[in-house]
Amino acid sequence: MTIKTKLGSIAVAASLALGAGSAAAETVTLKVASFPSFDLAVQSAIPLYKEINPNVEIELVSLAFMDHHNAMTTALSTGANLPDVMAIEVGFVGRFAQSGGLEDLRKAPYNSGEFEDKMIGFSVALGQSPDGGLMAFPADIGPGSMFYRKDIMDSAGVSADDLTRSWDSFLEAGAKVKEATGNYMVTNATAVAGILIRTGLKDGEGIYFDKDGNVTVNNDRFKEAFRLAKKTRELGIDAQVGAWSSEWTEGLRRGTIATEMMGGWLGGHLATWIAPESDGAWRASQLPGGSFASWGGSFYAIPSDSAKKAEAWEFIKFMALNEEMQIAAFRDLDAFPALVEAQEDDFVNQPVAYLGGQKARQIYKESADNIAGLAVHRNDPIAEQIINDALEAVLERDADIDEELAKAEKAIQRRTRR
């Protein structure tokens, strides 16, 4: 069922409710800036929104992922070429929120607090600024999952329980896979650390900073993350390639990389363009060791310089809070909804043919229900780079973990001191 079919009755009813008087109102053109494939939901919604709001024209401007975010960075810093509705991927929310160029949706006239309990909690937290404002409203999420080649695991004598029981068990299974098949277990040891530094946190806690702004990287959480990343490299089970590189794509296509941990949306990428010929070979599971993490997520924001803020907010509510709209995007685009009601749609329970008939969306939903709402800090990008450099020293030069984290702590304190 397409978005247009599913929402047709809603559009007709809303149009009737508007009455004939609305037709005489002045036409407003709302500029929406987005990126693939998040833009497809907007593209599909335009004719429906036009039926409900006949005096609002939607002008969709879509650029490639990085081109879009670079353009929005420039627009926010210069105040030029700003859209009325800005799509933002979660990795850019923190820096955009700090720009001072976005509306706080918790303030009047938006009052997003009235709607936030309808959304999965961790997604709302990701759209917050450090001072408690909501600068971006969630639309879809990327609950973490592990995708693995069942055929490769079977040939190596590795069970699903071996993969998920603990991180050490996962790495030991990787050694079996490498010995039996010659295939790598993971893309890069850095990815293992990246998951583990986000594991074990509670709602409201930050990855690198606590609520008082103190640096929290020289602790057991980071030491364990670095330990397991180092073990991954020492076992020789990481391909040492970057995600989204041509080597990464080819490794997943050929099965020379036997697992990948990302958002549930990766299943769709595997099926449609990365490895469509591997139909039935892949499976999904939770992450090892009871870990839960989020990958990606798409948000809408309103630039403060927009002259059409009221219309922009109505459009955002239509895209993010309309249950039928969210379900239709879920079914048509496989975009896992941030709206809790939409997550209850029976589509969650349908088998995924590509994953051997597995009801994988149930796994994604369980993950979403367990992901903590982590706090975003304005200096997260600085801390992330310093930690990445410390991890590189451990992996590439066999540097001491305790010493590197102690140095990283001091470096972050020095770089972020006011």
Secondary structure, 3 states (H helix, E strand, C coil): CCHHHHHHHHHHHHHHHHCHHHHHCCCEEEEEEECCCCHHHHHHHHHHHHHHCCCEEEEEEECCHHHHHHHHHHHHHHCCCCCCEEEEEHHHHHHHHCCCCECCCCCCCCCHHHCHHHECHHHHHHCECCCCCECCEEEEEEEEEEEEEHHHHHHHCCCHHHHHCCHHHHHHHHHHHHHHHCCECECCHHHHHHHHCCCCCCCCCECCECCCCCECCCCHHHHHHHHHHHHHHHHCCECCCCCCCHHHHHHHHHCCECEEEEECCHHHHHHHHHCHHHCCCEEEECCHHHCCCEEEEEEEECECCCCCHHHHHHHHHHHHHCHHHHHHHHHHHCCCECEHHHHCCHHHHCCEHHHCCECHHHHHHHHHHHCCCCECCCCHHHHHHHHHHHHHHHHHHCCCHHHHHHHHHHHHHHHHCC
